[in-house]
Amino acid sequence: GKWHMGVNCKTSHDHCHHPLNHGFDYFYGMPFTLLNECQDTDDPELAKSLQETYWFYTQMIILAIFTLVIGKLANLFPIKWKIIICLAICGLLHFISWFSSYGFTKYWNCILMRNHDITEQPMNLQKTTSNMLKEAITFIERNKNRPFLLFVSLLHVHTPLITTEKFQGRSRHGLYGDNIEEMDWMVGRLLDVIDKENLKNTTFIYFASDHGGFLEAHRGNSQLGGWNGIYKGGKGMGGWEGGIRVPGIFRWPGVLPAGTVIDEPTSLMDIYPTVVHLAGGAVPQDRVLDGHTLLPLLQGTEQHSRHEFLFHYCGVFLHAVRWHQKDSGTIWKAHYATPVFQPEGSGACFTRGICPCFGDGVAHHDPPLLFNLSQDPSEANPLSADTEPLFDTVMRRIRRAVEEHRRTLTPVPQQLSPYNNIWKPWLQPCCGTFPFCWCHEENNKA
């Protein structure tokens, strides 16, 4: 499914970020992410505000060159044609540099790979659902007689909500609901295969999401990005509960008692140590791991999550900290920074398209906003020293935890730097002769 970690570092074939270079033995899916551009929808998703900025600069350059040409022809001011031509060439290169990144998004980003080979460029979204499902099922059938790890990262419940004709119009929640119903059917098909191959009692299954609903995703009056219930905020907001609280559903008949509800904070970072635990291995001891095995909590040998603190980031910026107070069971959360909603009070960043992590789109809080999530899960009533007797005590403990946490961090290059956000032709995966990157696995290379 969706890998979304990229492919190359220095050349178009080094595949340094590829799943097969990070512990996996087989891969089928998207190395990048699913974008509206993959379906040719009217609303571009990739860096929409950035594209608008680039287009504004391009228009300014065109206007400046046009003014200089008119001025030269009318003898309004002395300027050499060489300078005008140089400016025109620079303007053209500026336009090519950004338009090649975004104008051909479908061909550069919307690709499918099997292991190290590109199978579709651009991908055929009409067949993606059946292809993903077929690959997952055949993987189970190939490996049913030995231990296996199958990580299925569905493209569903993500804009542009690709939904096959069979499921369109089946839900009362529009296209988003249709997409969820199809995802539910896909998960059901995978569970059916597990049951059919008599693997039910020996297979640990964990269903989750990587973030809450994307509130800004709209098409007209239709909400395309989901709904977060009583929880504030959504996808890409750093710390608000609506972007963090996700489904966590486990299945392991005969080992995990059915119908059990565990009301404890856990994290998707727990998947790695849990899988290592299940496989009988040991996690590395030469580094600080943020995750913990979930088995003791799921099997009832431990009553509380091993996470006393969870640190919620937006990019590289720490936006919020959650403290699960062991003695009382109370869950506190302190917000150091929150996105500035646009329009004000709307609960999302509709004007920007997605909330930023820094800059003028973020409000910083000193003292931090403090919420008691045990009593106020909607984060509607921030506490203060006047309204909460434990305010100073809680803030001191959280501040100490942040200091301890930061001592365990190793600085890494900024992945979202301006340089890392521009298209690099020498890193572009291509199944033909660049820039003619078109192919389909059934028709071989075109």
N, C-alpha and C positions, 0 to 999 in steps of 0.2 A: 504493500500500500504506500501511503505517503511517508517518505523518508524525511524530506524537508531539512536535510543537513548539508546539502550541496554535494559536489563531486570532486572538483579538482583544486589543487593548490598553486602549482607553478606551470603546468602544461595541460593541454586538453585531454591527456591520456594518463595522468599520474593517479587519478582516482583515490587521492589520499583520504577523502571524506566518505568514500563509498562504504556501504554496509559490510561488504566482504573484507574490508580493511579494519573493521571494528567488531570482529568476533562472530559475524554471521557466516553461514556456509552457503546460503542461497538467497537471492533477492529477486523480487518482481514488483515493480511499482514506479512511482514518481520520485526522482531524486530531489525535486524541488517541491513547490507547493501548488495547490489548486487555486487558480485565479479566474476572475470573471472573464478575462481575455481568452481563456481556454475554450469558452463557449461562444465567443463573439457577442457577448451581451453589450447593451448600450452603455453600461456604467463601468468604466475602467476601475480596477481595484489597486493595481500596482503603483504605489507612490503617487496617488491621484493629485495631491496638493503639490508634490514636487514637479510633476509634469506640467501643471498649470504655471508654476514659477518659471520653469525652463521655457515654456511657450511665450510667457510675458517678456523674458529677456531676448528671445529670438525676435519678437515683434519690435522691441526697442532697437536692436541692432539693424534690422531691415529699415526702420524709420530713419535711423542715423545715416545709413549709407545712402538712402534715397535723398535725404536732405543735402548731403555732401555733393551728390551728383547734380542735383538741381542748382546748388550754389556754384558749382564749377562751370556748368553750362551757361549760367546767367552772369558769370563773372562777379558774383556777390562777394566772394572772398577767395584769396589765392590758396590753392591746395593742389598737390601733385596727384596725377592719376595713379601713380604707384601706391600711394598711401590708401586711396580709395579701394584699389584692387586688393591690397593686402588685408584691409578691413573686411572686404566682401568674402575673401577666402577664409579668414578667421571665423566670420559669422556662419559660413557654410559648414565648416568643420564643427563648430559648436552645435549646429542643428543636427548634423549627422551623428555626433557622439551621443546625444540624448535620445534622438528618435530611433536610432538603431537598438537602444536598450528597451524602449517602451513600444515603439511602433510595430516591432516584430516579436512581441512577447510570446504570442502563440507558438511560434517556431523555435524560439530560443528556450523557453521555460516549460512548455506543456508537452513533456516527453515521457515515454515509458521505457524502462530498461528491464532486461532479464539478465541477472548477474552483471557482467561488464559490457553487455551488448545493448545498444538502443534498438528497440523493437518497433516503436512508433514515434514519428516526429513530423507533425504534431500528433498527439494522441487522438483517437476516435472516441469521444465521450459516449457515443451511443452504445459502444461495446465494452466500455471500461468495467461496468458493474459485473457483467458475466465473466469477463476475463479475470478480474480479481478473485471472484468466487471460485472459478474453476481452478485457478492456481492454488488457492488455499486448500481446497478439497483434495486435489491430487497430492499436495504436500503431505497431508495427514495420511492418505492411503499409502504413500511411499514409505512413510516412517512409522507405521502403526506397530511394528514389531520391535521398536527400540525407543528409548527416551527421546523426546523432541521438544523444542521450544518453537512455537509458532506465534509470531508477533504480527497481528493484522491491524494495520492503521488505515481504517476506511476513509474513502474520499467523501462519504456522505455526511450530512449535517454540517456542511461547509459550503459557503457561497462558491460557485453559482448554483448550488443545489441540483446537481445532475440527477435526474429521476427518469427512469425508463417509462415508456408509454403505459405499461401494465399498471403502474402505481400512480399515475397522474390523475388527480381529481378524486382519490379515494378517501382523503382525510377532510375533516371539517376545519383544519388549520392551514388550508392553502398549500402552497408548494412546499413550505417547510414541514408541514405535517406529512405530506406525501413522501418526502425524503426520509423522514424518521420511520415511516411504515416500511419503506423499502429496506432501510438499514436493519430494522427489527427482523424482517424476513431473511436477510442475509445471515444475521447472527443465528437465527433459528436453523437455517440450512447447515451451518457449521456444527451446531450442537447435534443435529440429526446424524451427521456423519460420525461424530464422536460416539454416539450411542450405537449406531449400526455396526461399528467396528469393535464393539465391546470394550471401549476405552473409558466409559463414563466414570467408573469408580477409581480409575488410576490417573485421571486428568484434572489438574488444577486450572480453573478458568477464572480470569479476572477481567471484568468489563468496566471501562471507565472512559472519561473524556479528558482532553488536555486543558480545557478551560470552559468557563461559562458562556452563556449566549452572547452573540455579537450584536449589541443593541443598535449600532449605527447602520447596520445592513438593511436597506429598504429599497423597494422598487415601487415607486408611486406610493400608495397607502399600504402596501403589503410589507409586513415585517419578515425579513428573510433570515435573521440571525438568531432566532430563538427567544426564550422568555426565562427570566431568572426568579420568578415568584416573588417572595417577600424580600429577597436579598438585593442590596444596593449595588449598582454598577454592573459591569460586564467584562467581556474579553478585552485584554490589552490595557487594563486600568491599574495594574500594579498591586493594589491592596484591598479594594472593596470585595466583599463576600460574593457578590454576583459573578465576579470573574474567577473566583477560586473554588467555590463549592461545586463539586461535580459528582456524578453517580459513582458509587463504588460497589459493584455487585460481584459476589464470589459464588462459585459452584464447585463442589467436590463431594459428591454423594458418598456416604459411608465414613467420611472424615470430618466434614464441617456440617453441623446440625442445620437442617433447613429452617428457614423462617427467623433466624436469629438477626437481631438488629443491634449493631455496635455503634454507640454514640460517642466516638472518640476521634480526635483529629489525627489523620494519617496523611501521607503524601505520595505522589507518584514516584518520588525518589526512593520509596520503599520497594519498588518492583525489583530493582537489581539485587539487593541483599536477600529478598524473599526467594528469587529464582536460584541464587547461589545456595541458599539453605536447602531448598527442595532437591537440588542436584547433589547434595552431600559435600559441597565445597566449602571453602573458607574465603571470606572477603579479604582484600589486601589490607595489611596492617601498616603500610608505609605512608598512609595518607588519611586525612579526616573524611569519613563518609557521612553525608547528611541523612541517608536513609537507614531504616531498621527493618529487620525481617518482621513480617506481619503474622507469621504462623502462630506464635504464642497468643497473640490477641485473638486471632480467628478461632483457635482451638480452645480458648477459655482458660489456658494456664496462666495468663496474665490478664488483669482486669483493666489496666490503663495503658494508653499509648506510650511508647518510649519517647515520643516527641514532647519535651517540655517547652521548647521554643521552636517556632517556625518563622523563617525570615522571608518576606515577600518582596521581590524585586520587580522593577520595571526597567528592562535593559540592565545596566550596571548600577542602577540607583536603588538603594534600599528605601522602599516606600512605607512598609508597615512591618510590625513584629507581633506575633501571636504568642501569648504565654498561657500554657495550660497549668494552672496552679495545682500542684499535686495534693496538698493537704486539704483543700476545699473543693477541688474539682471545677472551680470557676475558670472560665476562659476569657482572658483580657486581650484586647488588641489596641496597639498604639499606631497611629498614622503619622509619619513624619512628613509625608507629602501626598497630595491628592490631586487628581486632574481637575482643571477648571471646566465645568460643564458649559456647553454652548448649544442653545441658549441657556442662560442661567436658570437653574432649577429644573432643567429637562432630564437630568439623570444620565446624560450621555454627551459625547462630543460630536453632535450632528454636523456642525459647521465644518469641522476639520476632517470628518470621516472616520477618524480613530484618535483616541486620546494620546498625547505625547508623553514622554517620560521625563522631560526636562524643559527648561525655558519658560517663556511667559504663559504656556498652557498648563503649568503646574503651580499649585499653591503650597508653600512650605509652612509648617506649623511648629511654633515654639511658644509654649509647650505643645507637645504632640496632642492630636485628638485621641482621647482614650474612650473605648467602649467596653462594656461588660457584655460579651456575646452570649453568655448564659442567660441573661435577662433581656437583652436587646439585640437579637440576631440580625435585625434589619439595619443596624447602625444608624438609628434615627436620632439618638440623644447622646451627644458627646458629654462626657463627665468632666468635672473640674475639681480643684481642691475644695471648693465651696460645697459641691453637691456629693462628693465621694470622699469619706474619711480616709480611705486607703490610697488615694490618688498619688501622694508623694512616695509612699512605700512601693507601690506597683511600678511607678516610673523609674525609681532608682534601680529596682531589680531588672527591669527591661533594659535600661541603659548599660548595666553591667554585662548583661547577656550579649548585647550588641558588640561591646568591646572585646569580649571573649571570642565571639564569632569572627570578628574581623581579623583577629590574630591567626586564625586558621586558613585565611584566604591567600591564594597565590595569584599575583597579578598576571593577567593574560592580555594579549592584544585585543583592542576594541573591535568586535565583529561588525558593529553597525556604524563604523566610521565612514565619512564621505567617500574615501577611497574604496572601501569594501562594498559600497552601495552602487558603484558605477559598473556598467557592463564591460567585461574584459574579453575581447574576441579570442585571445590566445587560450582562454580557459573554457570556451564554449564547447560542450559536447555536441558532436555532429555525426550523423550517420551517413552523410554523403561527402562531397567535396565542398568544404566551406567556401562561400556562404550558402551553398545550395543544399541545405540540410532537410531533406524530405525522405521519409521511408515508411513502409508499413510491413510488418513481419510476414503477412500473408502474400504480399506482392514482391517481397524481397526489397532490395534497395532501388529507389527510383533516381 
